[in-house]
């Protein structure tokens, strides 16, 4: 059986389904091929489930502090099965919503594995999609004018730390734990590793983070990384930087025992479980790239600014092309790609305008260049920094740790980067993103009247601090 479409999308994750909806709005006949469940990694094994667990950890942490707010509690306990049940209900509700959006937009969804075929009786160009089904049913041939590859990524692993799902886990397996371990070693101090470290520490797990580089959150501004390190250590997380896990030292016997080399010595680390969190790998195997002229570099599909591959009618977005590997980035890449297919005026994404977040406690959010990056690019900079300690709403909220840091170009006064660490900064970073899009100066941010009392007042104060004229500091 064969069917013709204007666009066939491989992958029904955030990037894929958003692109499908936009293409349908533009009048295209669209099909999505997804081997698992619509929503992809973000909905089922990433953003949503991890944030659901982080929220439970936050409530548990706050419950233990309730007495500080005059709320007397006793015997506060954690029921982790209920935590997991709440997570599952959130996922199912959102999954049902995505399915409804597909129906509303009249998008055909094929549950199977899609592979790109080379030139054939169906088309003189590569791009026909063969859909293979798990039950062995006859393949369906989809003949599109355009193809969008949005197959996402999976956790990267290390050869010396073979994942067994029992003692050695990736975030995929960790999300399905039915009980918490008493202790865990997390290999990798990037975004995912730090979110898990924060969450598990708040749940009462003994946590050790092992990071090969000189700081956790290696892509963040150094001041931010130092503050996160300070706060995590305060809650009992053991953080080892400049530390390498030694190969062929892993032992498993009702837990794990492994050796690591620090800058000074070789140490043994023992825990009930080990979580490997060392990045993500693009899902580009067995999708038929070998039947095309598509170029793969360093494990990622190469595209132009419109997300076209070397085959101009085949596009790729999201984690498979590398870059920031964020769900909101994939969504916007998908919109740009389908608008380009449709001949609509669109604009390439300026990745320096994209906010990124870490949903740990403390939360971290940023947009633009770090101080180190700005100096490396040759900018002469001015920096304003303001603490939450002087923000009344932060005191009311009960969390005055953290700060906002604004980096500006001394010559043009344009904002180069805004970095935040502290309460609810992931909800406030969009103001910083808008400032970057509008090419704002710190002076313009300072002239924005922020409501009092609010956590957002810190933006105005940090902007004033660039010139050393902050009011409350």
Secondary structure, DSSP 8 states (H G I E B T S, - for coil): -EEEEEEEEE--BHHHHHHHHHHHHTT--EEEEESS-TBHHHHHTSHHHHHHHHHHHHHHHHHHTGGGGT---------HHHHHHHHHHHHHHHHHHHHHHHHHTT-EEEESEEEE--S-SS-SSS--EEEE-TT----EEEEEEEEEE---EEE--BTTB---SSSEE-HHHHTT-SS--SEEEEE--SHHHHHHHHHHHHTT-EEEEE-SSSSSSTTS-HHHHHHHHHHHHHTT-EEE-S-EE-TT--EESSSEEEEEE-SS-EEEEEESEEEE-S-EEE--TTSSGGGS---EETTEE---TT-B-SSTTEEE-GGGG-TT--HHHHHHHHHHHHHHHTT-------GGG--EEE-SSSEEEEEE--HHHHHHTT--EEEEEEEGGG-HHHHHHT---EEEEEEEETTT-BEEEEEEEETTHHHHHHHHHHHHHTT-BHHHHHTS---SS-TTHHHHHHHHHTTT--S--
